[in-house]
Amino acid sequence: MPVIVDDILLMFWVLSWILIGTIYLHSVGLSFFGARRWKPRSDHAPEKRFAVLVAAHNEAEVIGALLQDLAGQEYPCSLYDVFVIADNCSDRTVEVARGVSGVRVFVKTGPNRGKGPAMRAGIERILKDAETGDGKVYDAFTFFDADNRVSLNFLQKMNTELCSGNRFIQGYLGTKNPFDNWVTRVIYQSYAMTNRLWQLGKRRTGLPSQCGGTGFCIDADLLAELGWPMTTITEDLEMVCVLAQRGVFPVWSPEAVVYDEKPRSVRVAMRQRIRWMRGHFTNLFRFFIPLLRTGIRKRDVRVLDCALYLLYPLSIFAVGIQSVLWLLGAFIIPHLTVLHPGPLFFLILAMATYYPILGIYLETKSLRELLYFPLLLVFNWTWVLACFVALFTFRNRTWYHTPHGSTLDDGIHL
């Protein structure tokens, strides 16, 4: 093999394992802080006024249940209003939403479709009405997807977080339909693992959590100042990056639970993950250097943590390349085996196994869930494929509507 090829492979090997090792150590380090269960905290007296926004595109089958959850919140009804932004709906979404008492519906039409533009239209309308005196002034905006179900204490927990000084709060992202099939089951396990070891670990260490795109709350003054400047197809991550440069970071609220519907097929899950990774790469290329500079200049580890999170898809990409090189070395090009010594391979395998097993068991307290662990390991390779596709097509900003129709699984209590 030519010397220059050897040099390139060696450089890639060193850089990729530095990246993979940093990401793994970051995750494993957080897991130690997430191992101990969160203890419920006392609530602050109801004080904050909320505008609750629900973006919907042809969600007649599922939006009614969410609106009933919001109507039944254990929070004074005089302190919150629910707004549905019906985005180019051609089904009965508007009719269903208007059938729920107290819900205001904004009908949005036009070619600029998608969740981000719908949110922008709703926020601008509410802020404009407040400014002209035609609407109320709110302390915070809370956002949900139309397929969600919501714990009845959600607004009360958001009120407590806001009264504690937090300005950007993400609720606990649960799964509405974990037992539909094996696909939803392993996705549920991924979220259980992430909530327990990642989000809780970040809450305890004071590092910024990540916004999940639904079930989150933002201080109204921030939105009045910023508007809705997000333009990528992952507006949640973009918002984290924009606010991090202003010194505002998301905080995870584990007692405020939102149940999100997960895809029931590998095809739909792949399409969703490719879209997420396209948006992630867009934000990586746009914000990594500015966040790195800001974090170093301000000596703020929270900003640097946001910058590190942007590198996660690159680490997944590197894992994919390293896996291909390992297979080539094992079966076709023996010369490559020197890049993958046995001890290093087994160390990485041990770390990759420890993290999900610990997170799944701690959060579910069920040994039965671990029976699905082999399926989870296989399914996680969809992230590798999604990263490969997204890296070379990240400029594709096509918005796809994910179909919804599942009900809340038996055994889940709001």
RODO-2510 file (C-alpha; in nm, 4 decimals, decimal comma):
residues 414
     n   res          X          Y          Z
     1     m     0,0000     0,0000     0,0000
     2     p     0,1482     0,3428    -0,0954
     3     v     0,3037     0,5408     0,1891
     4     i     0,0729     0,8382     0,1313
     5     v    -0,2319     0,6145     0,1698
     6     d    -0,0864     0,4783     0,4927
     7     d    -0,0335     0,8329     0,6193
     8     i    -0,3897     0,9353     0,5324
     9     l    -0,5350     0,6276     0,7001
    10     l    -0,3213     0,6828     1,0089
    11     m    -0,4251     1,0480     1,0321
    12     f    -0,7911     0,9548     0,9941
    13     w    -0,7494     0,6785     1,2530
    14     v    -0,5967     0,9158     1,5086
    15     l    -0,8454     1,1989     1,4544
    16     s    -1,1503     0,9740     1,4449
    17     w    -1,0584     0,7858     1,7615
    18     i    -0,9885     1,1143     1,9401
    19     l    -1,3369     1,2298     1,8403
    20     i    -1,5058     0,8987     1,9234
    21     g    -1,3178     0,8719     2,2527
    22     t    -1,4091     1,2265     2,3541
    23     i    -1,7770     1,1686     2,2797
    24     y    -1,7823     0,8346     2,4632
    25     l    -1,6035     0,9753     2,7677
    26     h    -1,8407     1,2721     2,7709
    27     s    -2,1426     1,0416     2,7656
    28     v    -2,0046     0,7951     3,0185
    29     g    -1,9037     1,0779     3,2506
    30     l    -2,2564     1,2186     3,2428
    31     s    -2,3990     0,8743     3,3126
    32     f    -2,2452     0,8685     3,6600
    33     f    -2,4459     1,1789     3,7495
    34     g    -2,7641     1,0352     3,6008
    35     a    -2,7509     0,7021     3,7807
    36     r    -2,9284     0,8288     4,0919
    37     r    -3,3022     0,8842     4,0466
    38     w    -3,4386     1,2397     4,0535
    39     k    -3,6242     1,3376     4,3699
    40     p    -3,9488     1,5322     4,3129
    41     r    -3,9360     1,8968     4,4159
    42     s    -4,2047     2,1138     4,5688
    43     d    -4,4010     2,3368     4,3328
    44     h    -4,4088     2,7139     4,3224
    45     a    -4,7494     2,8762     4,3522
    46     p    -4,9131     2,9365     4,0101
    47     e    -4,7902     3,2680     3,8789
    48     k    -4,6763     3,2592     3,5173
    49     r    -4,9129     3,3059     3,2248
    50     f    -4,8607     3,0677     2,9314
    51     a    -4,9350     3,0731     2,5619
    52     v    -4,9494     2,7063     2,4594
    53     l    -4,8796     2,6536     2,0884
    54     v    -4,9601     2,3394     1,8904
    55     a    -4,8474     2,3141     1,5279
    56     a    -5,0632     2,0782     1,3226
    57     h    -5,0734     1,9549     0,9642
    58     n    -5,3510     1,7023     0,8975
    59     e    -5,3578     1,5691     1,2543
    60     a    -5,7330     1,5206     1,2998
    61     e    -5,6842     1,1657     1,4295
    62     v    -5,4616     1,2606     1,7217
    63     i    -5,4924     1,6298     1,8082
    64     g    -5,8157     1,5951     2,0045
    65     a    -5,6530     1,3868     2,2794
    66     l    -5,3718     1,6399     2,3216
    67     l    -5,6142     1,9313     2,3468
    68     q    -5,8117     1,7467     2,6141
    69     d    -5,4879     1,6954     2,8105
    70     l    -5,4159     2,0663     2,7856
    71     a    -5,7700     2,1593     2,8863
    72     g    -5,7363     1,9379     3,1944
    73     q    -5,4065     2,0782     3,3206
    74     e    -5,3673     2,1046     3,6974
    75     y    -5,3068     2,4752     3,6591
    76     p    -5,5483     2,7708     3,6761
    77     c    -5,7242     2,7974     3,3405
    78     s    -5,7086     3,1760     3,3693
    79     l    -5,3294     3,1566     3,3420
    80     y    -5,2962     2,9837     3,0068
    81     d    -5,4437     2,9804     2,6579
    82     v    -5,4108     2,7140     2,3897
    83     f    -5,3447     2,8068     2,0265
    84     v    -5,3489     2,5636     1,7346
    85     i    -5,1646     2,6702     1,4198
    86     a    -5,3327     2,4676     1,1460
    87     d    -5,0729     2,4532     0,8702
    88     n    -5,2278     2,3887     0,5275
    89     c    -5,4649     2,1272     0,6649
    90     s    -5,6897     1,9378     0,4253
    91     d    -5,8559     1,7086     0,6799
    92     r    -6,0735     1,7808     0,9865
    93     t    -5,7927     1,9199     1,2050
    94     v    -5,9439     2,2692     1,2231
    95     e    -6,2903     2,1328     1,2987
    96     v    -6,1605     1,9043     1,5750
    97     a    -5,9552     2,1827     1,7342
    98     r    -6,2433     2,4287     1,7298
    99     g    -6,4604     2,1672     1,8964
   100     v    -6,2519     2,1875     2,2150
   101     s    -6,3634     2,4656     2,4466
   102     g    -6,1229     2,7564     2,4847
   103     v    -5,8897     2,6627     2,1989
   104     r    -5,8030     2,9345     1,9475
   105     v    -5,7202     2,8233     1,5943
   106     f    -5,4990     3,0132     1,3516
   107     v    -5,5379     2,8838     0,9958
   108     k    -5,2145     2,9140     0,7981
   109     t    -5,2019     2,8670     0,4209
   110     g    -4,9407     2,9210     0,1538
   111     p    -4,6363     2,7421     0,0124
   112     n    -4,4067     2,7914     0,3136
   113     r    -4,5029     2,4757     0,5013
   114     g    -4,3533     2,3014     0,8021
   115     k    -4,3339     2,3228     1,1768
   116     g    -4,0857     2,6108     1,1887
   117     p    -4,2850     2,8495     0,9676
   118     a    -4,6045     2,7530     1,1519
   119     m    -4,4473     2,8352     1,4885
   120     r    -4,3176     3,1649     1,3551
   121     a    -4,6622     3,2618     1,2284
   122     g    -4,8240     3,1749     1,5606
   123     i    -4,5686     3,3599     1,7724
   124     e    -4,5818     3,6710     1,5560
   125     r    -4,9615     3,6744     1,5694
   126     i    -4,9737     3,6398     1,9497
   127     l    -4,7028     3,9010     2,0106
   128     k    -4,8672     4,1432     1,7679
   129     d    -5,2071     4,1007     1,9341
   130     a    -5,0485     4,1638     2,2747
   131     e    -4,8764     4,4767     2,1464
   132     t    -5,1941     4,6218     1,9967
   133     g    -5,4082     4,5274     2,2952
   134     d    -5,6119     4,2727     2,0998
   135     g    -5,4612     3,9830     2,2938
   136     k    -5,3057     3,8948     2,6269
   137     v    -4,9491     3,9389     2,7420
   138     y    -4,7813     3,6090     2,8327
   139     d    -4,4822     3,5242     3,0474
   140     a    -4,3819     3,2187     2,8474
   141     f    -4,4559     3,0153     2,5357
   142     t    -4,4899     2,6385     2,5517
   143     f    -4,4721     2,4210     2,2403
   144     f    -4,6178     2,0817     2,1527
   145     d    -4,6597     1,8606     1,8483
   146     a    -5,0157     1,7627     1,7634
   147     d    -4,9537     1,3906     1,8195
   148     n    -4,8358     1,4404     2,1791
   149     r    -4,9966     1,3504     2,5075
   150     v    -4,9057     1,5601     2,8114
   151     s    -4,8838     1,4972     3,1846
   152     l    -5,1459     1,6973     3,3699
   153     n    -4,8816     1,8687     3,5842
   154     f    -4,6845     1,9980     3,2849
   155     l    -4,7667     2,3679     3,3111
   156     q    -4,7296     2,3619     3,6890
   157     k    -4,3766     2,2230     3,6530
   158     m    -4,2930     2,4820     3,3872
   159     n    -4,4216     2,7517     3,6221
   160     t    -4,1920     2,6232     3,8973
   161     e    -3,8903     2,6240     3,6659
   162     l    -3,9641     2,9765     3,5425
   163     c    -4,0100     3,1027     3,8985
   164     s    -3,6714     2,9469     3,9800
   165     g    -3,5078     3,1688     3,7179
   166     n    -3,4847     2,9290     3,4234
   167     r    -3,5804     3,0778     3,0864
   168     f    -3,5604     2,7792     2,8516
   169     i    -3,6974     2,4470     2,9776
   170     q    -3,7293     2,1068     2,8121
   171     g    -3,9704     1,8504     2,9524
   172     y    -3,9166     1,4767     2,9796
   173     l    -3,9641     1,3200     2,6354
   174     g    -4,1516     0,9954     2,6802
   175     t    -4,2932     0,7567     2,4214
   176     k    -4,6677     0,7391     2,3591
   177     n    -4,6682     0,4045     2,1794
   178     p    -4,3743     0,1973     2,3093
   179     f    -4,5488    -0,1372     2,2692
   180     d    -4,6815    -0,1047     1,9119
   181     n    -4,4003    -0,3210     1,7711
   182     w    -4,0288    -0,3846     1,8053
   183     v    -3,9389    -0,0574     1,6284
   184     t    -4,1287     0,1610     1,8742
   185     r    -3,9975    -0,0555     2,1584
   186     v    -3,6303     0,0058     2,0819
   187     i    -3,6923     0,3760     2,0137
   188     y    -3,8627     0,3948     2,3537
   189     q    -3,5545     0,2339     2,5077
   190     s    -3,3287     0,4887     2,3389
   191     y    -3,5292     0,7737     2,4865
   192     a    -3,5387     0,6094     2,8305
   193     m    -3,1604     0,5757     2,8215
   194     t    -3,1118     0,9337     2,7037
   195     n    -3,3477     1,0800     2,9619
   196     r    -3,1856     0,8965     3,2504
   197     l    -2,8154     0,9161     3,1751
   198     w    -2,7850     1,2148     2,9421
   199     q    -3,0515     1,4667     3,0354
   200     l    -3,0499     1,3953     3,4091
   201     g    -2,6706     1,3905     3,4084
   202     k    -2,6676     1,7324     3,2469
   203     r    -2,9244     1,8693     3,4895
   204     r    -2,7128     1,7601     3,7852
   205     t    -2,3850     1,8921     3,6427
   206     g    -2,5323     2,2257     3,5346
   207     l    -2,4604     2,1598     3,1679
   208     p    -2,7208     2,2515     2,9058
   209     s    -2,9711     1,9836     2,8147
   210     q    -3,0892     1,9427     2,4585
   211     c    -3,4216     2,0631     2,3256
   212     g    -3,6291     1,7804     2,1808
   213     g    -3,8477     1,9903     1,9526
   214     t    -4,1643     1,9437     2,1582
   215     g    -4,2667     1,9771     2,5206
   216     f    -4,0471     2,2798     2,5807
   217     c    -4,1006     2,6276     2,7219
   218     i    -3,9321     2,9614     2,6480
   219     d    -3,9497     3,2910     2,8315
   220     a    -4,1713     3,5303     2,6352
   221     d    -3,9246     3,8181     2,6602
   222     l    -3,6671     3,6074     2,4767
   223     l    -3,9070     3,5412     2,1917
   224     a    -4,0149     3,9051     2,1831
   225     e    -3,6489     4,0001     2,1488
   226     l    -3,5505     3,7314     1,8997
   227     g    -3,8738     3,6576     1,7200
   228     w    -3,8377     3,3154     1,5610
   229     p    -3,5100     3,3398     1,3630
   230     m    -3,4789     2,9644     1,3067
   231     t    -3,4564     2,8577     0,9423
   232     t    -3,3199     2,5013     0,9499
   233     i    -3,5270     2,1822     0,9517
   234     t    -3,4091     2,1167     1,3084
   235     e    -3,5249     2,4417     1,4602
   236     d    -3,4925     2,3018     1,8131
   237     l    -3,1147     2,2524     1,7849
   238     e    -3,0767     2,5814     1,6022
   239     m    -3,2585     2,7570     1,8862
   240     v    -3,0223     2,6014     2,1415
   241     c    -2,7230     2,7323     1,9446
   242     v    -2,8681     3,0812     1,8997
   243     l    -2,9577     3,1175     2,2677
   244     a    -2,6295     2,9648     2,3886
   245     q    -2,4427     3,2541     2,2278
   246     r    -2,6598     3,4829     2,4409
   247     g    -2,5891     3,2917     2,7595
   248     v    -2,9278     3,1186     2,7800
   249     f    -2,9287     2,7397     2,8042
   250     p    -3,2026     2,4751     2,8165
   251     v    -3,2747     2,3096     3,1502
   252     w    -3,4334     1,9648     3,1713
   253     s    -3,7471     1,9257     3,3828
   254     p    -3,7890     1,5517     3,4549
   255     e    -4,1319     1,5812     3,6185
   256     a    -4,2983     1,7539     3,3219
   257     v    -4,3639     1,4691     3,0802
   258     v    -4,4663     1,4824     2,7160
   259     y    -4,5405     1,1575     2,5330
   260     d    -4,4418     1,1643     2,1674
   261     e    -4,5559     0,9181     1,9011
   262     k    -4,2702     0,7174     1,7498
   263     p    -4,2530     0,5695     1,3975
   264     r    -4,3753     0,2133     1,3601
   265     s    -4,1643     0,1243     1,0578
   266     v    -3,7925     0,1319     0,9844
   267     r    -3,8598     0,3251     0,6627
   268     v    -4,0388     0,6119     0,8378
   269     a    -3,7822     0,6147     1,1185
   270     m    -3,4995     0,6347     0,8646
   271     r    -3,6641     0,9217     0,6782
   272     q    -3,7098     1,1053     1,0074
   273     r    -3,3512     1,0441     1,1166
   274     i    -3,2075     1,1564     0,7841
   275     r    -3,4035     1,4806     0,8188
   276     w    -3,2765     1,5304     1,1727
   277     m    -2,9162     1,4639     1,0694
   278     r    -2,9414     1,6999     0,7730
   279     g    -3,0495     1,9724     1,0108
   280     h    -2,7800     1,8737     1,2596
   281     f    -2,5040     1,8995     0,9987
   282     t    -2,6398     2,2363     0,8845
   283     n    -2,6192     2,3652     1,2407
   284     l    -2,2745     2,2101     1,2852
   285     f    -2,1352     2,3968     0,9850
   286     r    -2,3079     2,7196     1,0876
   287     f    -2,2543     2,7325     1,4632
   288     f    -1,9601     2,5144     1,5694
   289     i    -1,6866     2,7742     1,5173
   290     p    -1,8908     3,0664     1,6645
   291     l    -1,9812     2,8566     1,9697
   292     l    -1,6216     2,7435     2,0133
   293     r    -1,4988     3,1022     1,9971
   294     t    -1,7676     3,2256     2,2358
   295     g    -1,7002     2,9457     2,4827
   296     i    -1,3255     3,0095     2,4840
   297     r    -1,3646     3,3875     2,5045
   298     k    -1,6147     3,3704     2,7904
   299     r    -1,4517     3,0641     2,9468
   300     d    -1,7985     2,9138     2,9639
   301     v    -1,8014     2,5342     2,9663
   302     r    -2,1738     2,5367     2,8889
   303     v    -2,1150     2,6981     2,5497
   304     l    -1,8323     2,4539     2,4798
   305     d    -2,0654     2,1683     2,5716
   306     c    -2,3128     2,2905     2,3084
   307     a    -2,0304     2,2993     2,0538
   308     l    -1,9290     1,9446     2,1474
   309     y    -2,2840     1,8205     2,0978
   310     l    -2,2743     1,9470     1,7391
   311     l    -1,9921     1,6984     1,6726
   312     y    -2,1979     1,3927     1,7661
   313     p    -2,3021     1,3066     1,4064
   314     l    -1,9383     1,3247     1,2979
   315     s    -1,8518     1,0693     1,5656
   316     i    -2,1281     0,8420     1,4332
   317     f    -1,9904     0,8911     1,0809
   318     a    -1,6424     0,8033     1,2091
   319     v    -1,7754     0,4868     1,3749
   320     g    -1,9228     0,3837     1,0408
   321     i    -1,5951     0,4402     0,8544
   322     q    -1,3946     0,2619     1,1227
   323     s    -1,6333    -0,0330     1,1057
   324     v    -1,5876    -0,0586     0,7283
   325     l    -1,2090    -0,0437     0,7701
   326     w    -1,2251    -0,3148     1,0360
   327     l    -1,4267    -0,5418     0,8061
   328     l    -1,1843    -0,4791     0,5193
   329     g    -0,8912    -0,5572     0,7465
   330     a    -1,0520    -0,8730     0,8800
   331     f    -1,1548    -1,0231     0,5455
   332     i    -0,9919    -0,8474     0,2493
   333     i    -0,6933    -0,6231     0,3353
   334     p    -0,5032    -0,7706     0,6324
   335     h    -0,2716    -0,4679     0,6298
   336     l    -0,5531    -0,2623     0,7867
   337     t    -0,5783    -0,4771     1,0993
   338     v    -0,2950    -0,2789     1,2569
   339     l    -0,5404     0,0130     1,2839
   340     h    -0,7801    -0,1905     1,4964
   341     p    -0,5920    -0,3672     1,7771
   342     g    -0,8027    -0,6138     1,9744
   343     p    -0,7863    -0,4363     2,3151
   344     l    -0,9078    -0,1074     2,1673
   345     f    -1,1908    -0,2803     1,9812
   346     f    -1,3138    -0,4572     2,2936
   347     l    -1,2829    -0,1400     2,5033
   348     i    -1,5071     0,0510     2,2634
   349     l    -1,7497    -0,2414     2,2461
   350     a    -1,7665    -0,2543     2,6259
   351     m    -1,8381     0,1195     2,6498
   352     a    -2,1034     0,0992     2,3777
   353     t    -2,2726    -0,1863     2,5634
   354     y    -2,2476    -0,0503     2,9166
   355     y    -2,4205     0,2789     2,8435
   356     p    -2,7529     0,1563     2,6993
   357     i    -2,7846    -0,1411     2,9349
   358     l    -2,7344     0,0811     3,2395
   359     g    -2,9708     0,3516     3,1148
   360     i    -3,2484     0,1154     3,0100
   361     y    -3,2426    -0,0821     3,3331
   362     l    -3,2223     0,2206     3,5642
   363     e    -3,5119     0,3947     3,3916
   364     t    -3,7427     0,0982     3,3332
   365     k    -3,6430    -0,1279     3,6259
   366     s    -3,7253    -0,4184     3,3957
   367     l    -3,4916    -0,7021     3,3036
   368     r    -3,7428    -0,7957     3,0351
   369     e    -3,6624    -0,4752     2,8475
   370     l    -3,3035    -0,5930     2,8145
   371     l    -3,4248    -0,8806     2,5967
   372     y    -3,4716    -0,6212     2,3216
   373     f    -3,1143    -0,4957     2,3601
   374     p    -2,9757    -0,6913     2,0595
   375     l    -3,2466    -0,5356     1,8410
   376     l    -3,1534    -0,1920     1,9747
   377     l    -2,7888    -0,2466     1,8794
   378     v    -2,8888    -0,3442     1,5259
   379     f    -3,1411    -0,0618     1,4923
   380     n    -2,8853     0,1955     1,6084
   381     w    -2,6983     0,1377     1,2827
   382     t    -2,9752     0,3340     1,1134
   383     w    -2,8091     0,6387     1,2706
   384     v    -2,4866     0,5523     1,0869
   385     l    -2,6687     0,5230     0,7546
   386     a    -2,8650     0,8419     0,8259
   387     c    -2,5417     1,0314     0,8941
   388     f    -2,3835     0,9071     0,5703
   389     v    -2,6840     1,0177     0,3657
   390     a    -2,7290     1,3463     0,5512
   391     l    -2,3652     1,4549     0,5318
   392     f    -2,3785     1,4570     0,1520
   393     t    -2,7341     1,5913     0,1211
   394     f    -2,7558     1,8364     0,4111
   395     r    -2,8612     2,1187     0,1790
   396     n    -3,1819     1,9281     0,1066
   397     r    -3,4376     2,1035     0,3283
   398     t    -3,7408     1,9088     0,2132
   399     w    -3,9970     1,8811     0,4918
   400     y    -4,1741     1,5483     0,5296
   401     h    -4,4896     1,5011     0,7303
   402     t    -4,4600     1,2001     0,9610
   403     p    -4,7947     1,0165     0,9737
   404     h    -4,9552     0,9757     1,3171
   405     g    -5,2404     0,7645     1,4454
   406     s    -5,1361     0,5826     1,7627
   407     t    -5,3146     0,6160     2,0946
   408     l    -5,1546     0,6257     2,4375
   409     d    -5,0437     0,2742     2,5302
   410     d    -5,2156     0,1001     2,8193
   411     g    -5,0290     0,1398     3,1460
   412     i    -4,9198     0,4994     3,0814
   413     h    -5,0915     0,7380     3,3195
   414     l    -5,0916     1,1124     3,2729
***
